[in-house]
Amino acid sequence: MAAVVKRHLPAGGSRVSYSLFAIGIGSLLVGYYNLIKWNRERRRLQIEEMETRIALFPLLQAESDRRTLRLLRENLEEEAKIMKDVPGWKVGESVFHTDRWVPPTSDELYYLRPVSELHNEKFGLQWYV
């Protein structure tokens, strides 16, 4: 009589491949969910930062305008002292033939100040690079 050999193999079919496929799809879905959640949080943070910048811009612009006007006033006072002996000189007269406001360049604002202040205004913390 022939001996029956029992082979210990998994049941026929592709149950293992289906389960691995299901695990892969499940991990992809969890990853996409986390990605979508993080993108929404990032978008919320970007909107919050933009709103903060929009809220602070008028304050920063006003401070910049005050600094510019203070420097212009100091330049006019210095110009009046320097040019007091020149006949026909009008202090603060524009060299441009226009009625519109022309924003002064940093060179115009700092031409009567030490060169270090001009360099600090132009280059700030980047002048050494």
DSSP file (Angstrom, degrees, kcal/mol; ACC not computed):
  #  RESIDUE AA STRUCTURE BP1 BP2  ACC     N-H-->O    O-->H-N    N-H-->O    O-->H-N    TCO  KAPPA ALPHA  PHI   PSI    X-CA   Y-CA   Z-CA
    1    1 A M              0   0    0      0, 0.0     2,-0.3     0, 0.0     0, 0.0   0.000 360.0 360.0 360.0 138.1    0.0    0.0    0.0
    2    2 A A        -     0   0    0      1,-0.1     2,-0.3     0, 0.0     0, 0.0  -0.560 360.0-121.9 -81.8 138.1    1.3    3.4   -0.9
    3    3 A A        -     0   0    0     -2,-0.3     2,-0.6     1,-0.1    -1,-0.1  -0.604  20.9-128.7 -80.3 136.4    1.9    5.9    1.9
    4    4 A V        -     0   0    0     -2,-0.3     2,-0.6     2,-0.0    -1,-0.1  -0.744  18.9-148.6 -86.4 123.6    0.0    9.1    1.6
    5    5 A V        -     0   0    0     -2,-0.6     2,-0.6     2,-0.0    -1,-0.0  -0.830   6.1-147.8 -96.8 122.4    2.4   12.1    2.0
    6    6 A K        -     0   0    0     -2,-0.6     2,-0.5     2,-0.0    -2,-0.0  -0.794   9.3-157.1 -90.9 120.8    0.8   15.1    3.6
    7    7 A R        -     0   0    0     -2,-0.6     2,-1.4     2,-0.0    -2,-0.0  -0.861  11.2-141.4 -98.5 129.3    2.2   18.4    2.3
    8    8 A H        +     0   0    0     -2,-0.5    -2,-0.0     0, 0.0    -1,-0.0  -0.636  47.7 141.8 -92.0  80.5    1.8   21.3    4.7
    9    9 A L        -     0   0    0     -2,-1.4     3,-0.1     1,-0.1    -2,-0.0  -0.840  56.2 -95.9-115.9 154.0    1.0   24.0    2.2
   10   10 A P        -     0   0    0      0, 0.0     3,-0.1     0, 0.0    -1,-0.1  -0.254  57.6 -79.9 -64.2 160.5   -1.5   26.9    2.5
   11   11 A A        -     0   0    0      1,-0.1     4,-0.3     3,-0.0     0, 0.0  -0.236  59.0 -92.3 -60.6 149.7   -4.9   26.4    1.0
   12   12 A G  S    S+     0   0    0     -3,-0.1     2,-0.2     2,-0.1    -1,-0.1  -0.158  86.1  54.7 -62.7 158.4   -5.1   26.9   -2.7
   13   13 A G  S    S-     0   0    0      1,-0.1     3,-0.2    -3,-0.1     0, 0.0  -0.585  94.1 -75.6 109.2-174.5   -5.9   30.3   -4.2
   14   14 A S  S  > S+     0   0    0     -2,-0.2     4,-1.9     1,-0.2     5,-0.2  -0.314  70.2 134.2-121.9  50.4   -4.5   33.7   -3.7
   15   15 A R  H  > S+     0   0    0     -4,-0.3     4,-2.3     1,-0.2     5,-0.2   0.884  75.3  53.5 -65.1 -37.8   -5.7   34.8   -0.3
   16   16 A V  H  > S+     0   0    0      1,-0.2     4,-2.5    -3,-0.2     5,-0.2   0.923 108.4  48.4 -64.7 -43.9   -2.3   36.0    0.7
   17   17 A S  H  > S+     0   0    0      1,-0.2     4,-2.3     2,-0.2    -1,-0.2   0.884 111.3  50.9 -66.7 -36.3   -2.0   38.2   -2.3
   18   18 A Y  H  X S+     0   0    0     -4,-1.9     4,-2.4     2,-0.2    -1,-0.2   0.913 111.0  48.2 -65.4 -40.8   -5.4   39.7   -1.7
   19   19 A S  H  X S+     0   0    0     -4,-2.3     4,-2.3     2,-0.2    -2,-0.2   0.906 112.1  48.7 -68.3 -39.7   -4.6   40.5    1.9
   20   20 A L  H  X S+     0   0    0     -4,-2.5     4,-2.3     2,-0.2    -1,-0.2   0.902 111.7  50.3 -64.4 -39.5   -1.3   42.1    0.9
   21   21 A F  H  X S+     0   0    0     -4,-2.3     4,-2.5    -5,-0.2    -2,-0.2   0.910 110.6  49.4 -63.1 -41.9   -3.1   44.1   -1.7
   22   22 A A  H  X S+     0   0    0     -4,-2.4     4,-2.5     2,-0.2    -2,-0.2   0.890 110.1  50.7 -65.3 -39.6   -5.7   45.2    0.8
   23   23 A I  H  X S+     0   0    0     -4,-2.3     4,-2.5     2,-0.2    -2,-0.2   0.912 111.1  49.3 -64.2 -41.7   -2.9   46.3    3.3
   24   24 A G  H  X S+     0   0    0     -4,-2.3     4,-2.1     2,-0.2    -2,-0.2   0.930 112.8  45.9 -62.7 -46.4   -1.2   48.3    0.6
   25   25 A I  H  X S+     0   0    0     -4,-2.5     4,-2.4     1,-0.2    -2,-0.2   0.907 112.6  51.8 -63.5 -41.3   -4.4   50.1   -0.4
   26   26 A G  H  X S+     0   0    0     -4,-2.5     4,-2.3     1,-0.2    -2,-0.2   0.913 109.8  48.1 -62.1 -43.2   -5.3   50.7    3.2
   27   27 A S  H  X S+     0   0    0     -4,-2.5     4,-2.4     1,-0.2    -1,-0.2   0.880 110.9  52.0 -67.3 -36.0   -1.9   52.3    3.9
   28   28 A L  H  X S+     0   0    0     -4,-2.1     4,-2.8     2,-0.2    -2,-0.2   0.922 109.7  49.2 -62.6 -43.5   -2.2   54.4    0.8
   29   29 A L  H  X S+     0   0    0     -4,-2.4     4,-2.3     2,-0.2    -2,-0.2   0.908 111.4  48.6 -64.0 -41.3   -5.6   55.7    2.0
   30   30 A V  H  X S+     0   0    0     -4,-2.3     4,-2.3     2,-0.2    -1,-0.2   0.916 112.6  49.5 -63.5 -41.8   -4.3   56.5    5.5
   31   31 A G  H  X S+     0   0    0     -4,-2.4     4,-2.4     1,-0.2    -2,-0.2   0.916 111.1  48.3 -63.4 -44.1   -1.3   58.3    3.9
   32   32 A Y  H  X S+     0   0    0     -4,-2.8     4,-2.6     2,-0.2     5,-0.2   0.889 110.1  52.9 -63.6 -38.3   -3.6   60.3    1.6
   33   33 A Y  H  X S+     0   0    0     -4,-2.3     4,-2.4    -5,-0.2    -2,-0.2   0.939 111.2  45.5 -61.4 -46.8   -5.8   61.2    4.5
   34   34 A N  H  X S+     0   0    0     -4,-2.3     4,-2.5     1,-0.2    -2,-0.2   0.880 112.4  52.3 -64.7 -37.3   -2.8   62.5    6.6
   35   35 A L  H  X S+     0   0    0     -4,-2.4     4,-2.4     2,-0.2    -2,-0.2   0.926 110.9  46.2 -63.8 -45.4   -1.5   64.4    3.5
   36   36 A I  H  X S+     0   0    0     -4,-2.6     4,-2.1     2,-0.2    -2,-0.2   0.908 112.7  50.9 -63.6 -42.0   -4.9   66.1    3.0
   37   37 A K  H  X S+     0   0    0     -4,-2.4     4,-1.9    -5,-0.2    -2,-0.2   0.924 112.0  46.3 -62.2 -44.4   -5.2   66.9    6.7
   38   38 A W  H  X S+     0   0    0     -4,-2.5     4,-2.7     1,-0.2    -2,-0.2   0.879 110.0  53.7 -67.2 -38.3   -1.7   68.5    6.7
   39   39 A N  H  X S+     0   0    0     -4,-2.4     4,-2.4     1,-0.2    -1,-0.2   0.893 108.3  50.3 -63.6 -38.5   -2.3   70.5    3.5
   40   40 A R  H  X S+     0   0    0     -4,-2.1     4,-2.2     2,-0.2    -1,-0.2   0.911 111.5  48.0 -64.4 -41.0   -5.4   72.0    5.1
   41   41 A E  H  X S+     0   0    0     -4,-1.9     4,-2.4     2,-0.2    -2,-0.2   0.913 111.7  50.1 -65.2 -42.4   -3.5   72.9    8.2
   42   42 A R  H  X S+     0   0    0     -4,-2.7     4,-2.3     1,-0.2    -2,-0.2   0.910 110.6  49.6 -61.8 -42.1   -0.7   74.5    6.1
   43   43 A R  H  X S+     0   0    0     -4,-2.4     4,-2.3     2,-0.2    -1,-0.2   0.894 109.8  51.5 -63.8 -40.2   -3.2   76.5    4.1
   44   44 A R  H  X S+     0   0    0     -4,-2.2     4,-2.2     1,-0.2    -2,-0.2   0.911 110.6  48.5 -63.1 -42.1   -4.9   77.7    7.3
   45   45 A L  H  X S+     0   0    0     -4,-2.4     4,-2.4     2,-0.2    -2,-0.2   0.877 110.3  51.6 -66.3 -37.4   -1.5   78.8    8.7
   46   46 A Q  H  X S+     0   0    0     -4,-2.3     4,-2.4     2,-0.2    -2,-0.2   0.909 110.2  48.7 -64.8 -41.4   -0.7   80.6    5.4
   47   47 A I  H  X S+     0   0    0     -4,-2.3     4,-2.5     2,-0.2    -2,-0.2   0.911 111.3  50.3 -64.3 -41.4   -4.0   82.5    5.5
   48   48 A E  H  X S+     0   0    0     -4,-2.2     4,-2.0     2,-0.2    -2,-0.2   0.912 111.2  48.2 -63.0 -42.6   -3.3   83.5    9.1
   49   49 A E  H  X S+     0   0    0     -4,-2.4     4,-2.3     2,-0.2    -2,-0.2   0.905 111.5  50.1 -64.9 -40.8    0.2   84.7    8.3
   50   50 A M  H  X S+     0   0    0     -4,-2.4     4,-2.5     1,-0.2    -2,-0.2   0.911 109.9  50.2 -64.1 -42.4   -1.2   86.7    5.3
   51   51 A E  H  X S+     0   0    0     -4,-2.5     4,-2.1     1,-0.2    -1,-0.2   0.882 109.9  51.7 -63.3 -37.2   -3.9   88.3    7.5
   52   52 A T  H  X S+     0   0    0     -4,-2.0     4,-2.1     2,-0.2    -2,-0.2   0.923 110.5  47.7 -64.5 -44.2   -1.3   89.3   10.0
   53   53 A R  H  X S+     0   0    0     -4,-2.3     4,-1.7     1,-0.2    -2,-0.2   0.910 111.6  50.3 -63.3 -41.3    0.9   90.9    7.4
   54   54 A I  H  < S+     0   0    0     -4,-2.5    -1,-0.2     1,-0.2    -2,-0.2   0.885 111.9  48.5 -64.0 -37.7   -2.1   92.8    6.0
   55   55 A A  H  < S+     0   0    0     -4,-2.1     4,-0.4     1,-0.2    -1,-0.2   0.863 116.4  41.7 -70.8 -35.5   -3.0   94.0    9.5
   56   56 A L  H  X S+     0   0    0     -4,-2.1     4,-2.3     1,-0.2     5,-0.2   0.659  92.7  84.4 -87.2 -16.1    0.5   95.2   10.3
   57   57 A F  H  X S+     0   0    0     -4,-1.7     4,-2.7     1,-0.2     5,-0.2   0.900  87.6  50.9 -58.4 -45.8    1.3   96.8    7.0
   58   58 A P  H  > S+     0   0    0      0, 0.0     4,-2.3     0, 0.0    -1,-0.2   0.898 111.2  49.7 -60.0 -37.9   -0.3  100.2    7.7
   59   59 A L  H  > S+     0   0    0     -4,-0.4     4,-2.1    -3,-0.2    -2,-0.2   0.940 113.5  44.5 -64.5 -46.8    1.6  100.5   11.0
   60   60 A L  H  X S+     0   0    0     -4,-2.3     4,-2.1     1,-0.2    -1,-0.2   0.874 113.3  51.3 -65.9 -36.9    4.9   99.6    9.4
   61   61 A Q  H  X S+     0   0    0     -4,-2.7     4,-2.5    -5,-0.2    -1,-0.2   0.893 108.8  51.3 -67.0 -39.3    4.2  102.0    6.5
   62   62 A A  H  X S+     0   0    0     -4,-2.3     4,-2.5    -5,-0.2    -2,-0.2   0.908 109.8  49.5 -64.5 -41.4    3.4  104.8    8.9
   63   63 A E  H  X S+     0   0    0     -4,-2.1     4,-2.2     2,-0.2    -1,-0.2   0.908 111.4  49.2 -63.6 -40.7    6.6  104.3   10.8
   64   64 A S  H  X S+     0   0    0     -4,-2.1     4,-2.3     2,-0.2    -2,-0.2   0.913 111.3  49.4 -64.2 -42.2    8.6  104.3    7.5
   65   65 A D  H  X S+     0   0    0     -4,-2.5     4,-2.7     2,-0.2     5,-0.2   0.901 110.2  50.8 -64.0 -41.2    6.8  107.5    6.4
   66   66 A R  H  X S+     0   0    0     -4,-2.5     4,-2.4     2,-0.2    -1,-0.2   0.916 110.6  48.9 -62.7 -42.5    7.5  109.2    9.7
   67   67 A R  H  X S+     0   0    0     -4,-2.2     4,-2.3     2,-0.2    -2,-0.2   0.915 112.1  49.2 -63.3 -42.3   11.2  108.3    9.5
   68   68 A T  H  X S+     0   0    0     -4,-2.3     4,-2.4     1,-0.2    -2,-0.2   0.930 112.4  47.0 -62.7 -46.0   11.4  109.6    5.9
   69   69 A L  H  X S+     0   0    0     -4,-2.7     4,-2.4     2,-0.2    -1,-0.2   0.872 110.7  52.6 -66.0 -35.9    9.7  112.9    6.8
   70   70 A R  H  X S+     0   0    0     -4,-2.4     4,-2.4    -5,-0.2    -1,-0.2   0.926 111.1  46.9 -64.4 -43.5   12.0  113.3    9.9
   71   71 A L  H  X S+     0   0    0     -4,-2.3     4,-2.3     2,-0.2    -2,-0.2   0.897 111.6  51.0 -65.2 -39.7   15.1  112.8    7.7
   72   72 A L  H  X S+     0   0    0     -4,-2.4     4,-2.3     2,-0.2    -2,-0.2   0.912 110.3  49.5 -63.1 -42.0   13.7  115.3    5.1
   73   73 A R  H  X S+     0   0    0     -4,-2.4     4,-2.3     2,-0.2    -2,-0.2   0.923 111.4  48.4 -63.6 -43.7   13.1  117.9    7.7
   74   74 A E  H  X S+     0   0    0     -4,-2.4     4,-2.2     1,-0.2    -1,-0.2   0.887 110.9  51.6 -63.5 -37.9   16.6  117.5    9.1
   75   75 A N  H  X S+     0   0    0     -4,-2.3     4,-2.7     2,-0.2    -2,-0.2   0.899 108.8  50.6 -64.8 -39.9   18.0  117.7    5.6
   76   76 A L  H  X S+     0   0    0     -4,-2.3     4,-2.4     2,-0.2    -2,-0.2   0.906 110.3  49.5 -64.8 -40.8   16.1  121.0    5.0
   77   77 A E  H  X S+     0   0    0     -4,-2.3     4,-1.7     2,-0.2    -2,-0.2   0.917 113.7  45.8 -63.2 -42.2   17.4  122.4    8.3
   78   78 A E  H  X S+     0   0    0     -4,-2.2     4,-2.5     2,-0.2    -2,-0.2   0.892 111.6  52.2 -67.3 -39.3   21.0  121.5    7.3
   79   79 A E  H  X S+     0   0    0     -4,-2.7     4,-2.8     1,-0.2    -2,-0.2   0.893 107.0  53.2 -63.1 -39.7   20.5  122.9    3.8
   80   80 A A  H  < S+     0   0    0     -4,-2.4     4,-0.3     1,-0.2    -1,-0.2   0.893 111.1  46.7 -62.7 -39.3   19.3  126.2    5.3
   81   81 A K  H >< S+     0   0    0     -4,-1.7     3,-0.7     1,-0.2    -2,-0.2   0.921 116.5  43.5 -67.3 -43.3   22.4  126.4    7.4
   82   82 A I  H 3< S+     0   0    0     -4,-2.5     3,-0.4     1,-0.2    -2,-0.2   0.909 120.7  38.2 -70.3 -42.2   24.7  125.5    4.5
   83   83 A M  T >< S+     0   0    0     -4,-2.8     3,-1.2     1,-0.2    -1,-0.2   0.157  79.0 110.7 -99.1  18.5   23.1  127.7    1.8
   84   84 A K  T <  S+     0   0    0     -3,-0.7    -1,-0.2    -4,-0.3    -2,-0.1   0.781  80.3  49.1 -65.8 -25.8   22.3  130.8    3.9
   85   85 A D  T 3  S+     0   0    0     -3,-0.4    -1,-0.3    -4,-0.2    -2,-0.1   0.469  87.1  98.8 -92.7  -2.0   24.9  132.9    2.2
   86   86 A V  S X  S-     0   0    0     -3,-1.2     3,-1.2     3,-0.0     2,-0.1  -0.766  74.6-130.1 -89.2 119.8   23.8  132.0   -1.4
   87   87 A P  T 3  S+     0   0    0      0, 0.0     3,-0.1     0, 0.0    -2,-0.1  -0.449  86.7  13.8 -71.4 139.9   21.6  134.7   -2.9
   88   88 A G  T 3  S+     0   0    0      1,-0.3     2,-0.5    -2,-0.1    -2,-0.0   0.507  87.1 141.7  79.2   5.4   18.4  133.5   -4.5
   89   89 A W    <   -     0   0    0     -3,-1.2     2,-0.6    -6,-0.2    -1,-0.3  -0.686  37.4-156.8 -83.3 126.7   18.5  130.1   -3.0
   90   90 A K    >   -     0   0    0     -2,-0.5     3,-1.5    -3,-0.1     2,-0.2  -0.913  18.3-128.1-104.7 120.3   15.2  128.7   -1.9
   91   91 A V  T 3  S+     0   0    0     -2,-0.6     3,-0.1     1,-0.3   -15,-0.1  -0.469  89.4   8.7 -69.2 129.7   15.4  126.0    0.8
   92   92 A G  T 3  S+     0   0    0      1,-0.3    -1,-0.3    -2,-0.2     2,-0.2   0.523  84.0 154.1  82.1   5.9   13.5  122.9   -0.1
   93   93 A E    <   -     0   0    0     -3,-1.5    -1,-0.3     1,-0.1     2,-0.1  -0.498  47.4-115.3 -69.8 134.6   12.7  123.9   -3.7
   94   94 A S        -     0   0    0     -2,-0.2    -1,-0.1     1,-0.1    -3,-0.0  -0.424  11.5-151.7 -73.1 140.7   12.3  120.8   -5.8
   95   95 A V  S    S+     0   0    0     -2,-0.1     2,-0.3     2,-0.1    -1,-0.1   0.600  80.0  81.1 -83.7 -12.3   14.7  120.1   -8.6
   96   96 A F  S    S-     0   0    0      2,-0.1     2,-1.2     6,-0.0    -2,-0.1  -0.727  81.1-134.4 -92.4 143.9   11.9  118.3  -10.4
   97   97 A H        +     0   0    0     -2,-0.3     2,-0.3     2,-0.0    -2,-0.1  -0.563  69.8  99.9 -96.5  69.8    9.4  120.3  -12.4
   98   98 A T        -     0   0    0     -2,-1.2    -2,-0.1     2,-0.1     4,-0.1  -0.984  65.0-144.2-149.5 155.7    6.3  118.4  -11.1
   99   99 A D  S    S+     0   0    0     -2,-0.3     2,-0.1     2,-0.1    -1,-0.1   0.520  74.2  98.8 -96.6  -8.7    3.6  118.9   -8.5
  100  100 A R  S    S-     0   0    0      1,-0.1     2,-0.4     0, 0.0    -2,-0.1  -0.384  84.8-100.7 -78.9 157.5    3.5  115.2   -7.7
  101  101 A W        -     0   0    0     -2,-0.1    -1,-0.1     1,-0.0    -2,-0.1  -0.655  33.3-162.3 -76.7 126.8    5.2  113.6   -4.7
  102  102 A V        -     0   0    0     -2,-0.4    -6,-0.0    -4,-0.1    -4,-0.0  -0.950  21.3-126.7-110.3 113.7    8.4  111.9   -5.7
  103  103 A P        -     0   0    0      0, 0.0     2,-0.1     0, 0.0    -2,-0.0  -0.375  29.7-119.3 -61.0 131.1    9.6  109.5   -3.0
  104  104 A P        -     0   0    0      0, 0.0     2,-0.1     0, 0.0   -32,-0.0  -0.414  21.9-124.2 -72.8 146.5   13.2  110.3   -2.1
  105  105 A T     >  -     0   0    0     -2,-0.1     4,-1.9     1,-0.1     5,-0.2  -0.361  28.1-105.5 -79.4 168.1   15.9  107.7   -2.7
  106  106 A S  H  > S+     0   0    0      1,-0.2     4,-2.0     2,-0.2    -1,-0.1   0.842 122.2  57.4 -65.5 -30.7   18.1  106.6    0.2
  107  107 A D  H  > S+     0   0    0      1,-0.2     4,-0.5     2,-0.2    -1,-0.2   0.907 107.0  48.1 -64.3 -40.4   20.9  108.6   -1.4
  108  108 A E  H  4 S+     0   0    0      1,-0.2     3,-0.4     2,-0.2    -2,-0.2   0.876 113.7  47.3 -66.7 -36.6   18.8  111.7   -1.2
  109  109 A L  H  < S+     0   0    0     -4,-1.9     3,-0.3     1,-0.2    -1,-0.2   0.850 121.1  34.0 -73.7 -33.3   17.8  111.1    2.4
  110  110 A Y  H >< S+     0   0    0     -4,-2.0     3,-1.3     1,-0.2     8,-0.2   0.199  80.6 107.2-111.0  15.7   21.3  110.3    3.7
  111  111 A Y  T 3< S+     0   0    0     -4,-0.5    -1,-0.2    -3,-0.4    -2,-0.1   0.759  87.1  43.5 -70.7 -21.0   23.5  112.6    1.7
  112  112 A L  T 3  S+     0   0    0     -3,-0.3    -1,-0.3    -4,-0.2    -2,-0.1   0.259 105.7  79.3-101.7  11.0   24.2  114.9    4.7
  113  113 A R  S <  S-     0   0    0     -3,-1.3     5,-0.1     1,-0.1    -3,-0.0  -0.629  96.7 -72.3-110.6 170.1   24.7  112.0    7.1
  114  114 A P    >>  -     0   0    0      0, 0.0     4,-1.3     0, 0.0     3,-0.8  -0.293  41.9-120.3 -61.4 149.3   27.7  109.8    7.8
  115  115 A V  H 3> S+     0   0    0      1,-0.3     4,-2.6     2,-0.2     5,-0.2   0.814 110.5  65.3 -62.2 -30.5   28.4  107.2    5.1
  116  116 A S  H 3> S+     0   0    0      1,-0.2     4,-2.2     2,-0.2    -1,-0.3   0.876 100.2  50.8 -62.5 -36.0   27.9  104.4    7.6
  117  117 A E  H <> S+     0   0    0     -3,-0.8     4,-2.3     2,-0.2    -1,-0.2   0.903 110.0  49.9 -67.4 -39.6   24.2  105.3    8.0
  118  118 A L  H  X S+     0   0    0     -4,-1.3     4,-2.7    -8,-0.2     5,-0.2   0.930 112.4  47.1 -62.5 -45.0   23.8  105.3    4.2
  119  119 A H  H  X>S+     0   0    0     -4,-2.6     4,-2.8     1,-0.2     5,-0.8   0.886 111.2  51.6 -65.0 -37.6   25.4  101.9    4.0
  120  120 A N  H  X5S+     0   0    0     -4,-2.2     4,-1.2    -5,-0.2    -1,-0.2   0.897 112.7  45.9 -64.9 -39.1   23.3  100.5    6.9
  121  121 A E  H  <5S+     0   0    0     -4,-2.3    -2,-0.2     2,-0.2    -1,-0.2   0.917 119.0  40.6 -69.3 -42.9   20.1  101.8    5.2
  122  122 A K  H  <5S+     0   0    0     -4,-2.7    -2,-0.2    -5,-0.2    -3,-0.2   0.941 134.5  15.7 -71.4 -47.4   21.1  100.4    1.7
  123  123 A F  H ><5S-     0   0    0     -4,-2.8     3,-2.5    -5,-0.2    -3,-0.2   0.668  79.4-179.4-107.8 -20.4   22.6   97.1    2.7
  124  124 A G  G ><<S-     0   0    0     -4,-1.2     3,-0.7    -5,-0.8    -1,-0.2  -0.308  75.2 -13.2  57.7-128.1   21.5   96.5    6.3
  125  125 A L  G 3  S+     0   0    0      1,-0.2    -1,-0.3     2,-0.1     3,-0.3   0.368 131.3  69.9 -86.8   5.8   22.8   93.2    7.6
  126  126 A Q  G X   +     0   0    0     -3,-2.5     3,-1.4     1,-0.2    -1,-0.2   0.451  65.9  94.8-102.5  -0.3   23.9   92.0    4.2
  127  127 A W  T <  S+     0   0    0     -3,-0.7    -1,-0.2     1,-0.3    -2,-0.1   0.757  81.8  55.7 -67.1 -22.9   26.7   94.4    3.5
  128  128 A Y  T 3         0   0    0     -3,-0.3    -1,-0.3     1,-0.2    -2,-0.1   0.575 360.0 360.0 -86.0  -8.5   29.4   92.0    4.7
  129  129 A V    <         0   0    0     -3,-1.4    -1,-0.2    -4,-0.0    -2,-0.1   0.484 360.0 360.0 -79.4 360.0   28.4   89.2    2.3
